[in-house]
């Protein structure tokens, strides 16, 4: 689930056997009203546990995508993902999540964003139609550790412009992941994503992006989808990030918030794509945690 922009925290080292996590206080991230002012460095045991949570997320996305077809409602996609979470013995970090910017808790286990909805779409009775562009975002918490990922796809007959939009978002995600190496900085990831999006003349919604992930879905640091290379927090082995490009086909950066207070929508009615993986920085290169 996309996070609102905030601040990067200071680094602490922690793993699966530690009891100390994020600090609390005032004036930091807008994650449910709680400040996250420290960046947790995970050990190998913790990353392995996150990998298992990530497998659950990947299966949820696959189930939702398999269920998607003309005539199927978004609620049915949410049910398909929820069934996977239950069978895995996991829980959903999306369900009842209530950040301070939202008027109500999120009522589902997936975000289902269709056509001009960028992110945070609430699954409802909308019935999918041939040619719809659908973005599904899902998270799962298993044994105290969390995974978060998203995918975009076309229902039925694709339009070439939509395939190009999704393909560019996936290319931006791959570039962001490739930049997630020890010694690099958050700005290197942001620049890699933004350069691809801008070169294709797509819009990028400001203020929302990726985030740290671990014991909680949203942790420090924020990972913008555009930025200057060589700037921001230095990446260290054991840092886990959710990297998530969001691109808008119309080329503008403006977006609005739906009446439900959750969904972000393009103001020009153009379509949007959103893709995401949870990734660990390791000495041997980026480790994608949310593959099947």
Phi, psi and omega per residue, in radians:
X1 nan 2.251 -3.097
X2 -1.052 2.523 -3.123
X3 -1.925 2.629 3.029
X4 -1.366 2.660 -3.100
X5 -1.130 2.594 3.100
X6 -2.705 -2.308 -3.073
X7 -2.208 2.713 3.019
X8 -1.496 2.534 -3.099
X9 -1.779 -3.084 3.057
X10 -1.523 2.787 -2.994
X11 -1.616 2.341 2.941
X12 -2.193 2.758 3.102
X13 -1.833 2.264 -3.132
X14 -2.672 2.761 -3.139
X15 -2.502 -2.884 -3.031
X16 -1.151 -0.433 -3.087
X17 -1.686 0.039 -3.092
X18 -1.629 2.718 -3.122
X19 -1.839 -0.254 -3.125
X20 -1.576 2.394 -3.135
X21 -2.259 -2.186 -3.073
X22 -1.386 2.551 3.066
X23 -1.333 2.895 3.129
X24 -2.252 2.657 -3.135
X25 2.989 -2.584 -3.106
X26 -2.142 2.650 2.919
X27 1.534 0.303 -3.119
X28 -1.941 -2.321 -3.038
X29 -1.187 2.704 3.064
X30 -1.677 1.173 3.116
X31 -1.952 1.518 3.127
X32 1.143 0.371 3.113
X33 1.524 -0.040 -3.116
X34 -1.828 2.377 3.126
X35 -1.421 2.407 3.021
X36 -2.009 1.874 -3.025
X37 -2.035 0.278 3.068
X38 -2.421 2.552 3.124
X39 -1.781 2.089 -3.092
X40 -1.517 2.293 3.044
X41 -1.727 2.091 -3.066
X42 -1.554 2.580 3.013
X43 -1.541 3.109 -3.066
X44 -1.075 -0.646 3.132
X45 -1.087 -0.746 3.128
X46 -1.143 -0.742 3.141
X47 -1.141 -0.631 3.073
X48 -1.120 -0.673 3.095
X49 -1.159 -0.684 3.081
X50 -1.135 -0.586 3.109
X51 -1.087 -0.682 3.124
X52 -1.176 -0.698 3.050
X53 -1.092 -0.667 3.132
X54 -1.129 -0.589 3.081
X55 -1.110 -0.672 3.102
X56 -1.091 -0.772 3.121
X57 -1.045 -0.785 -3.136
X58 -1.057 -0.691 3.115
X59 -1.191 -0.615 3.066
X60 -1.074 -0.809 -3.129
X61 -1.115 -0.704 3.124
X62 -1.128 -0.692 3.139
X63 -1.157 -0.736 3.132
X64 -1.137 -0.722 -3.137
X65 -1.163 -0.707 3.130
X66 -1.124 -0.598 -3.133
X67 -1.336 -0.367 -3.049
X68 -1.262 2.207 3.118
X69 -2.875 2.756 3.063
X70 -0.946 2.322 -3.134
X71 1.650 -0.103 3.128
X72 -1.696 2.420 -3.130
X73 -1.524 2.789 3.090
X74 -1.124 -0.564 3.089
X75 -1.051 -0.640 3.120
X76 -1.165 -0.592 3.073
X77 -1.157 -0.706 3.106
X78 -1.097 -0.719 3.133
X79 -1.093 -0.730 -3.140
X80 -1.061 -0.751 3.122
X81 -1.198 -0.702 -3.122
X82 -1.108 -0.651 3.106
X83 -1.070 -0.700 3.118
X84 -1.111 -0.772 -3.136
X85 -1.063 -0.807 -3.140
X86 -1.073 -0.813 -3.089
X87 -1.124 -0.485 3.141
X88 -1.438 -0.119 -3.064
X89 1.265 0.419 -3.125
X90 -1.787 3.084 3.038
X91 -2.235 2.892 -3.121
X92 -1.762 2.151 3.034
X93 -1.340 -0.200 3.097
X94 -1.392 -0.753 -3.014
X95 -1.112 2.126 -3.128
X96 1.218 0.223 3.038
X97 -1.161 2.308 -3.031
X98 -2.383 1.405 3.041
X99 -1.216 2.815 -3.035
X100 -1.157 -0.383 -3.125
X101 -1.376 -0.268 -3.064
X102 -1.689 2.447 -3.117
X103 -1.299 -0.404 -3.106
X104 -2.446 2.777 3.045
X105 -1.099 2.628 3.118
X106 -1.243 2.291 -2.953
X107 -1.687 0.234 -3.017
X108 -2.514 3.036 3.129
X109 -1.702 -0.193 3.038
X110 -2.217 2.708 2.824
X111 -1.658 2.266 3.138
X112 -2.131 1.804 -3.019
X113 -1.953 2.107 -3.007
X114 -1.979 2.277 3.018
X115 1.020 -1.739 -3.068
X116 -1.553 0.077 3.026
X117 -1.522 2.201 -3.028
X118 -1.436 -0.980 -3.139
X119 -2.621 2.937 2.990
X120 1.182 0.386 3.064
X121 -1.163 2.331 3.117
X122 -1.506 2.179 3.102
X123 -1.077 2.243 -3.118
X124 -2.427 -2.734 -3.092
X125 -1.434 0.076 3.114
X126 -0.964 2.285 -3.130
X127 -1.737 2.173 -3.081
X128 -1.098 2.528 -3.140
X129 -2.106 2.779 3.094
X130 -1.031 2.235 3.113
X131 1.645 -0.087 3.103
X132 -1.090 2.452 2.993
X133 -1.699 2.100 -3.043
X134 -2.087 2.302 3.014
X135 -1.989 2.183 3.117
X136 -1.997 2.206 3.113
X137 -2.072 2.332 -3.068
X138 -2.584 2.620 3.065
X139 -2.340 2.807 3.065
X140 -2.604 2.476 3.062
X141 -2.020 2.174 -3.103
X142 -2.319 2.167 3.135
X143 0.941 0.647 3.043
X144 1.523 0.019 -3.119
X145 -2.189 2.621 -2.922
X146 -2.121 2.536 2.971
X147 -2.147 2.714 -3.075
X148 -2.643 2.235 -3.134
X149 -2.695 2.868 -3.138
X150 -2.576 2.694 3.098
X151 -2.492 2.667 3.056
X152 -2.156 2.509 -3.110
X153 -2.743 2.952 3.132
X154 -1.848 2.387 3.037
X155 -1.540 2.090 3.097
X156 1.308 -2.282 -3.016
X157 -1.381 2.097 -3.117
X158 -1.452 2.631 2.968
X159 -1.691 2.418 -3.123
X160 -0.948 -0.669 -3.125
X161 -1.125 -0.615 3.129
X162 -1.245 -0.695 3.095
X163 -1.092 -0.672 3.116
X164 -1.163 -0.724 3.122
X165 -1.067 -0.854 -3.139
X166 -1.133 -0.748 3.132
X167 -1.075 -0.647 3.113
X168 -1.206 -0.699 3.083
X169 -1.074 -0.734 3.116
X170 -1.154 -0.656 3.077
X171 -1.125 -0.709 3.104
X172 -1.130 -0.694 3.099
X173 -1.100 -0.784 3.131
X174 -1.066 -0.678 3.117
X175 -1.178 -0.704 3.094
X176 -1.103 -0.732 3.113
X177 -1.124 -0.746 -3.136
X178 -1.070 -0.485 -3.138
X179 -1.447 -0.118 -3.073
X180 -1.520 1.309 -3.088
X181 -2.241 2.703 3.132
X182 -0.988 2.388 3.129
X183 1.623 -0.379 3.058
X184 -1.342 3.120 -3.136
X185 -2.203 2.850 3.123
X186 -0.929 -0.694 -3.132
X187 -1.059 -0.464 3.092
X188 -1.199 -0.691 3.055
X189 -1.130 -0.832 -3.116
X190 -1.046 -0.760 -3.136
X191 -1.142 -0.687 3.128
X192 -1.084 -0.750 3.122
X193 -1.181 -0.895 -3.056
X194 -1.117 -0.630 -3.123
X195 -1.087 -0.702 3.135
X196 -1.241 -0.761 3.123
X197 -1.084 -0.776 -3.114
X198 -1.234 -0.626 -3.137
X199 -1.136 -0.452 3.082
X200 -1.553 0.011 3.110
X201 1.161 0.620 3.058
X202 -1.711 2.715 3.067
X203 -1.476 2.697 3.121
X204 -2.262 2.053 -3.125
X205 -1.174 2.115 -3.109
X206 -1.358 2.649 3.058
X207 1.580 -0.222 3.093
X208 -2.171 2.522 -3.123
X209 -3.015 -2.724 3.139
X210 -1.460 -3.010 -2.969
X211 -2.906 2.867 2.942
X212 -1.171 2.770 -3.125
X213 -2.622 2.649 -3.137
X214 3.060 -1.890 3.086
X215 -1.173 -0.518 3.101
X216 -2.091 2.790 3.127
X217 -1.154 -0.751 -3.115
X218 -1.986 1.962 3.066
X219 -2.263 2.960 2.976
X220 -1.160 2.693 -0.052
X221 -1.656 2.877 2.983
X222 -1.250 2.529 -3.141
X223 -2.153 1.604 -3.127
X224 -1.128 2.736 3.101
X225 -1.604 0.216 3.064
X226 -2.780 2.461 -3.125
X227 3.099 -3.130 -3.107
X228 -1.688 2.332 3.120
X229 -1.138 2.630 3.106
X230 1.381 0.108 -3.118
X231 -2.007 2.735 3.062
X232 1.615 -3.027 -3.082
X233 -1.034 2.358 3.062
X234 -1.325 2.379 -3.094
X235 -1.429 2.372 -3.125
X236 -2.236 2.605 3.060
X237 -0.965 2.383 -3.110
X238 1.726 -0.194 3.057
X239 -1.367 2.324 3.118
X240 -2.027 2.304 -3.072
X241 -2.278 2.522 2.905
X242 -1.706 1.976 -3.098
X243 -1.806 2.171 -2.975
X244 -2.587 1.572 3.039
X245 -1.114 2.504 3.022
X246 -2.307 2.143 -3.089
X247 -2.183 2.508 -3.137
X248 -2.064 2.219 -2.983
X249 -1.132 -0.485 -3.059
X250 -1.223 -0.297 3.104
X251 1.644 -0.312 3.099
X252 -1.528 2.813 -3.121
X253 -1.753 -0.015 -3.064
X254 -1.365 2.502 3.056
X255 -2.592 2.824 3.104
X256 -2.171 2.925 3.116
X257 -1.846 2.308 -3.138
X258 -1.156 2.821 3.135
X259 -0.995 -0.416 3.131
X260 -1.300 -0.108 3.105
X261 1.402 0.031 -3.099
X262 -1.978 -1.051 -2.992
X263 -1.151 2.365 3.000
X264 -1.739 2.295 -3.071
X265 -2.238 2.564 3.084
X266 -1.159 2.452 -3.125
X267 -1.379 -0.358 -3.129
X268 -1.677 0.042 3.125
X269 1.408 0.031 3.141
X270 -1.264 2.817 -3.105
X271 -1.425 2.790 -3.106
X272 -2.363 2.718 3.083
X273 -2.279 2.571 -3.102
X274 -2.489 2.156 3.093
X275 -2.315 2.687 -3.013
X276 -2.802 2.540 2.907
X277 -2.404 2.624 2.919
X278 -1.554 2.301 -2.974
X279 -2.347 2.413 3.048
X280 -1.840 2.405 3.015
X281 -1.438 2.194 3.130
X282 -2.340 2.874 3.115
X283 -1.134 -0.401 -3.140
X284 -1.689 0.125 3.115
X285 2.021 3.080 -3.113
X286 -1.104 2.395 3.094
X287 -2.005 1.957 -3.138
X288 -1.376 2.163 -3.024
X289 -1.670 -0.172 -3.004
X290 -2.040 0.611 2.967
X291 -1.621 2.784 3.121
X292 -1.217 nan nan
